Amino acid sequence: MELINTFMTWILKNRIGQIEKFKNNPLETQREILFKLIHTAKHTEFGKKYNFGKISAYEDFNAWVPVHDYEAIKPYIEQTMKGQQNVLWPTPIHWFSKSSGTTSSRSKFIPVSPESLEDCHFKGGKDMLSLYINNYPETKLFTGKSLTIGGSLQTNNLDFNENSFSGDISAVITRNLPVWAQMARTPSLEVALMSEWEAKMEKMVEETLKENVTSLTGVPTWTLVLLKKVLEKTNSKNILEVWPNLEVFFHGAVAFGPYKSIFESLIPSPNMHYMETYNASEGFFGIKDQKDSDELLLMLDYGIFYEFIPMEEIESEHPEIIPLDKVKKDKNYALLISTNAGLWRYKIGDTVKFTSIDPYRIKISGRTKHFINAFGEELIVENAEKAMEITCNATGATISNFTAAPVYFDSNHQQGTHEWIIEFVKFPNNKDEFLQRLDQELRNVNSDYDAKRYKDMVLKLPVLHFASEGLFTKWLKSKGRLGGQNKVPRLSNNREYIEEILKFV
C-alpha cells in the first residue's frame, strides 16, 4: 500500500502545474472555454436558435443568448430525457442529476454529459486530491480507502426514455467512476447506490467497519449521522478507535462552521484535516487550495464559462451581467454558468463573494432564494451561519441544523420578527443567553438587520425553538428527502417550510 500511495501522490502532483497556469491566465482561460463551448454546440437545436455560428465576441453572446432559470431551460432538458439528442449539447446525454437543492416537491433534472463527467466532476475530484497532497505532502491517504457518503439512483425513470437515468449527482459520479477509483472507495457500489436511506446507513456501517478508512467525503449533516451510528455499533469513544488512520474530511453542500466543533469531538486529532469543495449538480466550481483559509479557488478550466449578476440586479427584468474580469471583491453576485453539458447562461441559484481576484477565490454567500428580506433586513445565509457559529462557540452549544423565517405584521403582531428552529446536539447552559447572543451577532454581521432591530422599532427580538436531535430528519423523511445531498433550507422569506417543520416540534 505504501508503494501505491507513493505512485498516486506523484501522479496527482503533476496537475498542480496546470492549476497554476489557469491561476496566472484566468481571463484567457475563460475566453478559450467560452468559444470552445459555442463552437462545439453551434449545430445543436439551441445553438441554431441563438446563432452560435455567428458569435465572434463575448458581446454577441451577451446580447443574443438570454439568461435561463430552470423553468426556461426545462423544455430542452425534457426533450433530451425523452430520447431526443443534439438539443442543448451535441454528444449523447443519458444521465441527469436530480437536484436536491430545494426541499419542495418539484425536482430538477440537470443534464450530465460525458464531457461534464470527465472534464468537470472527475477532474474536480482529482484536483481536490492534488491540492490536498500539495498542502500535506506526507499524506498516507492512499494506504486506505475513502468512505463516500452519497445519494441514490433512479435507473429507469418511467416518465421519460428508458435510456435516461437520474439520481443525486454524487450517485451519478459514483456509478460512472473508473475502475481504479472504485477500488479506492468504500462501501460497495451496491450499498452506495441504495435508495432506502435508513437501510443504506446500516449497510454502510456494516461494510466500512472492516476497512482502513483514511478519508471521508460527503455532506456534513449526513456524515455525522453515519459517524454516530459507527460509534453506537462499535461502542467506541471516538472515531479514531475505529479508523485510526483517518486524516481528512472532504465536505461541501452546507457551511462547515456550525459543525466543526462536533466533528472535532468525534475525531479528536490535531492531524485531522477539513477541506471544502463546491460541487453541485450543475458542475464542480471551487476547491479550498490553502491550508489556513476558508476561501475556495474558482476552478477555471473545467469547461464552465462564468458570468455574474450583482445581487441588487437579481430581480431586474434586464439585469446587468458581467464576466469574470469585471467582478469586485466583497460584493454579492448570483452565479451564472454556461457548461459542457449544455446549460446556457443558467442561474444555479447560488450567490458568491470574491475574496481575491489574483487569483480568483470565492466564498459561497448563500442562495438567491434562501434569504430573509421581509422588513429590509437583507439577511443572507452567510450572515446566519456566521452568527450561529460565533454564538455556539460562546455559549458551549453544538447544533446539527437550523432554519429561520419571518413573522409578519398582523393583528397579533404589531412588529415583525424572525422565528428560528434550532436542532441541538448539545443545548446551551442558558437559553436566554443563547438568544441574546445570537441576536447580537446577527446585528454585528449585518448592518441592515441591526438598523431594523434599533429599539425594536421594526424587528423585535427573535423567537427561538430549541429542538432535540432528529427533528429535521423526521421532516425530511416526511418529504421523502432523506440522505444524499438533501438539506434543510437555512432561511426562507416566507413561512412555507417553517410551518411544516413546526408540526414536528
VENLIN-V706236 format. One record per residue. RES is the residue in three letters. PSI is psi in radians with two decimals (NA if undefined). OMEGA is omega in whole degrees, -180 to 180 (999 if undefined). BURIAL is 1 if it has 16 or more other ideal C-beta (glycine too) atoms within 10 Angstrom, else 0. Layout:
RES,PSI,OMEGA,BURIAL  RES,PSI,OMEGA,BURIAL
//
This chain:
MET,-0.55,178,0  GLU,-0.65,179,0  LEU,-0.74,178,0  ILE,-0.74,180,0  ASN,-0.76,179,1  THR,-0.78,-179,0  PHE,-0.82,-177,0  MET,-0.72,179,1  THR,-0.64,178,1  TRP,-0.78,180,0  ILE,-0.86,-174,0  LEU,-0.48,178,1  LYS,-0.45,-178,0  ASN,-0.36,-179,0  ARG,-0.38,-175,1  ILE,-0.64,179,0  GLY,-0.68,179,0  GLN,-0.64,177,0  ILE,-0.75,178,1  GLU,-0.59,-179,0  LYS,-0.83,-179,0  PHE,-0.47,175,1  LYS,-0.65,-178,1  ASN,-0.34,-178,0  ASN,1.00,-172,0  PRO,-0.74,-175,1  LEU,-0.69,176,0  GLU,-0.73,178,0  THR,-0.80,-179,1  GLN,-0.67,178,1  ARG,-0.77,179,1  GLU,-0.72,-179,0  ILE,-0.78,-180,1  LEU,-0.86,-175,1  PHE,-0.44,172,0  LYS,-0.73,178,0  LEU,-0.82,-179,1  ILE,-0.80,-179,1  HIS,-0.74,-178,0  THR,-0.64,-173,1  ALA,0.18,-173,1  LYS,-0.38,-180,1  HIS,0.10,176,0  THR,2.92,177,1  GLU,-0.77,-180,1  PHE,-0.75,-179,1  GLY,-0.66,178,1  LYS,-0.69,-178,0  LYS,-0.63,-175,0  TYR,0.44,170,1  ASN,0.78,179,0  PHE,-0.58,-178,1  GLY,-0.30,-178,0  LYS,-0.03,-180,0  ILE,2.13,-179,1  SER,-0.07,-180,0  ALA,2.75,177,0  TYR,-0.62,-179,1  GLU,-0.61,176,0  ASP,-0.83,179,0  PHE,-0.77,-179,1  ASN,-0.66,-176,0  ALA,-0.59,-170,0  TRP,-0.50,-174,0  VAL,2.08,-178,1  PRO,2.79,172,0  VAL,2.47,-179,1  HIS,2.32,162,1  ASP,-3.08,-175,0  TYR,-0.70,-178,1  GLU,-0.60,-179,0  ALA,-0.61,-177,0  ILE,-0.17,-177,1  LYS,-0.75,180,0  PRO,-0.66,178,0  TYR,-0.71,-180,1  ILE,-0.74,-180,1  GLU,-0.62,174,0  GLN,-0.79,-179,0  THR,-0.71,180,1  MET,-0.47,180,1  LYS,0.00,173,0  GLY,-0.18,179,0  GLN,2.32,-179,0  GLN,3.05,-179,0  ASN,0.63,-180,1  VAL,-1.10,178,1  LEU,-0.48,-174,1  TRP,2.51,-171,1  PRO,-0.54,-179,1  THR,2.60,-177,0  PRO,2.35,179,0  ILE,2.09,179,1  HIS,-0.26,-178,1  TRP,2.45,180,1  PHE,2.26,177,1  SER,2.14,178,1  LYS,1.90,-172,1  SER,2.31,175,1  SER,0.52,178,1  GLY,-0.09,177,1  THR,2.65,178,1  THR,0.20,175,1  SER,2.93,-176,0  SER,-0.37,-178,0  ARG,2.30,179,0  SER,2.70,174,0  LYS,2.47,179,1  PHE,1.98,-175,1  ILE,2.18,-178,1  PRO,2.44,177,1  VAL,1.82,-179,1  SER,2.89,174,1  PRO,-0.65,180,1  GLU,-0.70,-179,1  SER,-0.56,175,1  LEU,-0.89,-173,1  GLU,-0.84,-171,0  ASP,-0.12,180,1  CYS,-1.23,-174,1  HIS,-0.87,179,1  PHE,-0.73,180,1  LYS,-0.69,177,1  GLY,-0.72,177,1  GLY,-0.73,179,1  LYS,-0.67,179,0  ASP,-0.60,175,1  MET,-0.79,178,1  LEU,-0.70,-180,1  SER,-0.79,-179,1  LEU,-0.62,176,1  TYR,-0.82,179,1  ILE,-0.68,180,1  ASN,-0.62,179,1  ASN,-0.52,-177,0  TYR,1.28,-174,1  PRO,-0.31,179,0  GLU,0.18,-177,0  THR,2.58,173,1  LYS,0.52,-174,0  LEU,-0.71,-173,1  PHE,0.20,171,1  THR,-0.18,179,1  GLY,-2.71,-176,1  LYS,2.77,175,1  SER,2.21,176,1  LEU,1.98,-175,1  THR,2.15,-179,1  ILE,1.67,-175,1  GLY,-2.90,-176,1  GLY,-2.67,-174,1  SER,2.91,180,1  LEU,2.62,166,1  GLN,1.73,-168,1  THR,-0.37,176,0  ASN,1.69,180,0  ASN,1.95,-171,1  LEU,-0.35,-179,0  ASP,-0.20,-173,0  PHE,-2.95,-178,1  ASN,2.51,-178,0  GLU,-0.25,177,0  ASN,0.22,176,0  SER,2.29,-178,1  PHE,2.46,-177,1  SER,2.82,178,1  GLY,3.06,174,1  ASP,2.57,-177,1  ILE,-0.63,179,1  SER,-0.64,179,1  ALA,-0.70,178,1  VAL,-0.77,179,1  ILE,-0.84,-179,1  THR,-0.75,-178,1  ARG,-0.52,-174,1  ASN,0.12,-180,1  LEU,2.56,175,1  PRO,2.87,-174,0  VAL,-0.75,-177,0  TRP,-0.62,180,0  ALA,-0.62,177,1  GLN,-0.65,-179,0  MET,-0.38,-176,0  ALA,0.09,-176,1  ARG,2.87,176,1  THR,2.64,5,1  PRO,-3.01,179,1  SER,2.75,-179,0  LEU,-0.70,-180,0  GLU,-0.80,-179,0  VAL,-0.73,-177,1  ALA,-0.54,-175,1  LEU,0.13,177,1  MET,2.50,-177,1  SER,-0.45,-179,1  GLU,1.86,-166,0  TRP,-0.78,-176,1  GLU,-0.74,176,0  ALA,-0.63,179,0  LYS,-0.73,-180,1  MET,-0.71,178,1  GLU,-0.75,179,0  LYS,-0.67,179,1  MET,-0.79,179,1  VAL,-0.82,-178,1  GLU,-0.78,-177,0  GLU,-0.69,-172,1  THR,-0.34,177,1  LEU,-0.45,-178,0  LYS,-0.15,-172,0  GLU,2.78,171,1  ASN,1.58,-176,0  VAL,2.12,179,1  THR,-0.25,178,1  SER,2.70,175,1  LEU,2.51,177,1  THR,2.18,179,1  GLY,-3.01,177,1  VAL,2.34,-176,1  PRO,-0.75,-176,1  THR,-0.86,-176,1  TRP,-0.47,175,1  THR,-0.69,177,1  LEU,-0.70,177,1  VAL,-0.80,-180,1  LEU,-0.81,-178,1  LEU,-0.69,179,1  LYS,-0.63,177,1  LYS,-0.62,177,0  VAL,-0.77,180,1  LEU,-0.71,178,1  GLU,-0.77,-177,0  LYS,-0.66,-174,0  THR,-0.14,-176,0  ASN,0.68,-179,0  SER,2.74,179,0  LYS,-0.60,177,0  ASN,2.98,-174,0  ILE,-0.47,-179,1  LEU,-0.35,174,1  GLU,-0.40,180,0  VAL,-0.83,-179,1  TRP,1.45,-174,1  PRO,-0.33,-178,0  ASN,0.18,178,0  LEU,2.25,-175,1  GLU,-0.22,-177,1  VAL,2.55,172,1  PHE,1.98,174,1  PHE,2.04,-171,1  HIS,2.84,177,1  GLY,-2.98,175,1  ALA,-0.72,175,1  VAL,2.74,180,1  ALA,2.42,-173,1  PHE,-0.39,-174,1  GLY,-0.91,-179,1  PRO,-0.28,-176,1  TYR,-0.19,-170,1  LYS,-0.75,-176,1  SER,-0.64,-179,1  ILE,-0.62,174,1  PHE,-0.72,-179,1  GLU,-0.52,177,0  SER,-0.59,179,0  LEU,-0.51,-179,1  ILE,1.34,-172,1  PRO,1.34,-180,0  SER,2.28,176,0  PRO,-0.22,-179,0  ASN,0.11,177,0  MET,2.28,-176,1  HIS,2.70,180,1  TYR,2.15,-173,1  MET,2.06,-177,1  GLU,2.50,172,1  THR,2.81,177,1  TYR,1.54,-178,1  ASN,2.12,-177,1  ALA,3.06,177,1  SER,-0.59,-174,1  GLU,-0.28,-179,1  GLY,3.00,177,1  PHE,2.06,-168,1  PHE,-0.65,-172,1  GLY,2.71,-180,1  ILE,2.41,172,1  LYS,2.10,-176,1  ASP,-0.06,180,1  GLN,2.50,-177,0  LYS,-0.98,-170,0  ASP,0.96,-178,0  SER,2.66,174,0  ASP,0.31,176,0  GLU,2.72,179,1  LEU,2.26,175,1  LEU,2.19,177,1  LEU,2.09,-174,1  MET,1.99,-166,1  LEU,-0.05,-176,1  ASP,0.68,-179,1  TYR,0.31,-178,1  GLY,0.45,179,1  ILE,2.26,175,1  PHE,2.22,-174,1  TYR,2.41,168,1  GLU,2.92,-172,1  PHE,2.48,177,1  ILE,2.08,175,1  PRO,2.39,-173,1  MET,-0.50,178,1  GLU,-0.19,-180,0  GLU,-0.03,-167,0  ILE,-0.54,-180,0  GLU,-0.01,-178,0  SER,2.53,178,0  GLU,-0.59,177,0  HIS,1.36,-175,0  PRO,2.67,171,1  GLU,2.33,179,0  ILE,2.27,-176,1  ILE,2.53,175,1  PRO,-3.12,-173,1  LEU,-0.66,-174,1  ASP,-0.13,-179,0  LYS,-0.04,-176,0  VAL,2.73,178,1  LYS,2.69,179,0  LYS,2.62,171,0  ASP,0.49,178,0  LYS,2.42,-178,0  ASN,2.23,177,1  TYR,2.49,168,1  ALA,2.40,-175,1  LEU,2.33,180,1  LEU,2.25,-175,1  ILE,2.57,167,1  SER,2.29,-167,1  THR,2.91,176,1  ASN,0.39,168,1  ALA,0.08,176,1  GLY,0.37,169,1  LEU,2.16,-174,1  TRP,2.05,-180,1  ARG,0.93,-171,1  TYR,2.22,176,1  LYS,1.95,-176,1  ILE,-0.22,177,1  GLY,-0.04,179,1  ASP,2.66,173,1  THR,2.54,-179,1  VAL,2.76,170,1  LYS,2.43,175,1  PHE,2.21,176,1  THR,-0.26,-180,0  SER,2.57,175,0  ILE,0.11,175,0  ASP,1.46,2,0  PRO,3.12,-179,1  TYR,1.92,176,1  ARG,2.60,-174,1  ILE,2.90,163,1  LYS,2.49,175,1  ILE,2.12,-176,1  SER,-0.23,177,1  GLY,-2.69,180,1  ARG,2.58,180,1  THR,-0.41,-180,1  LYS,-0.10,-180,0  HIS,1.52,180,1  PHE,2.95,171,1  ILE,2.08,177,1  ASN,0.85,-177,0  ALA,-0.41,-174,1  PHE,0.34,-178,1  GLY,0.23,-177,0  GLU,-0.34,175,1  GLU,0.87,179,1  LEU,2.11,-179,1  ILE,2.91,-175,1  VAL,-0.70,-180,1  GLU,-0.76,178,1  ASN,-0.84,-176,1  ALA,-0.76,-178,1  GLU,-0.66,179,1  LYS,-0.81,180,1  ALA,-0.68,-180,1  MET,-0.73,-180,1  GLU,-0.81,-179,1  ILE,-0.73,-179,1  THR,-0.77,179,1  CYS,-0.78,179,1  ASN,-0.63,-177,0  ALA,-0.46,-174,0  THR,0.03,179,1  GLY,0.29,-179,0  ALA,2.74,173,1  THR,2.22,-179,1  ILE,2.81,173,1  SER,-0.36,179,1  ASN,2.87,174,1  PHE,2.81,171,1  THR,2.74,-180,1  ALA,2.66,-180,1  ALA,2.83,-180,1  PRO,2.70,166,1  VAL,2.01,-172,1  TYR,2.85,173,0  PHE,2.37,169,0  ASP,-2.93,-177,0  SER,-0.46,180,0  ASN,-0.39,-176,0  HIS,1.81,-179,0  GLN,-0.23,175,0  GLN,2.75,177,0  GLY,2.91,173,1  THR,3.14,174,1  HIS,2.44,178,1  GLU,2.24,-177,1  TRP,2.46,167,1  ILE,2.08,-176,1  ILE,2.20,179,1  GLU,2.15,-174,1  PHE,2.44,165,1  VAL,-0.70,177,1  LYS,2.04,-178,1  PHE,2.63,174,1  PRO,2.68,178,1  ASN,-0.57,-178,0  ASN,1.91,-176,0  LYS,-0.63,179,0  ASP,-0.68,177,0  GLU,-0.70,179,0  PHE,-0.80,-180,1  LEU,-0.86,-178,1  GLN,-0.70,-179,0  ARG,-0.74,179,1  LEU,-0.80,179,1  ASP,-0.77,-179,1  GLN,-0.71,-180,1  GLU,-0.60,174,1  LEU,-0.68,177,1  ARG,-0.62,-179,1  ASN,-0.63,-174,0  VAL,-0.18,-176,1  ASN,1.88,-176,1  SER,-0.52,178,0  ASP,-0.74,176,0  TYR,-0.74,-180,1  ASP,-0.76,-180,1  ALA,-0.67,-179,0  LYS,-0.41,178,1  ARG,-0.15,-176,1  TYR,2.04,179,0  LYS,0.49,179,0  ASP,0.43,-173,0  MET,-0.67,179,0  VAL,-0.86,-178,1  LEU,2.31,173,1  LYS,3.02,174,1  LEU,2.42,-179,0  PRO,2.76,172,1  VAL,2.20,-178,0  LEU,2.37,171,1  HIS,2.12,-180,1  PHE,1.88,-174,1  ALA,2.65,176,1  SER,2.88,180,0  GLU,2.49,176,1  GLY,-0.27,-177,0  LEU,-0.93,-176,1  PHE,-0.52,176,1  THR,-0.71,177,1  LYS,-0.76,-180,0  TRP,-0.82,179,1  LEU,-0.68,179,1  LYS,-0.69,179,0  SER,-0.41,179,0  LYS,-0.01,-176,0  GLY,0.60,-174,0  ARG,0.51,178,1  LEU,2.47,168,1  GLY,-3.04,178,1  GLY,-2.34,-179,1  GLN,0.25,179,1  ASN,2.41,-177,1  LYS,2.79,-180,1  VAL,2.33,177,1  PRO,2.14,-178,1  ARG,-0.84,-177,1  LEU,2.59,175,1  SER,2.47,-179,1  ASN,0.02,172,0  ASN,-3.13,-172,0  ARG,0.27,-177,0  GLU,-0.93,-177,0  TYR,-0.81,-172,1  ILE,-0.60,178,1  GLU,-0.66,177,0  GLU,-0.79,-175,0  ILE,-0.59,-179,1  LEU,-0.45,179,1  LYS,-0.34,-179,0  PHE,-0.12,-178,0  VAL,NA,999,0
//
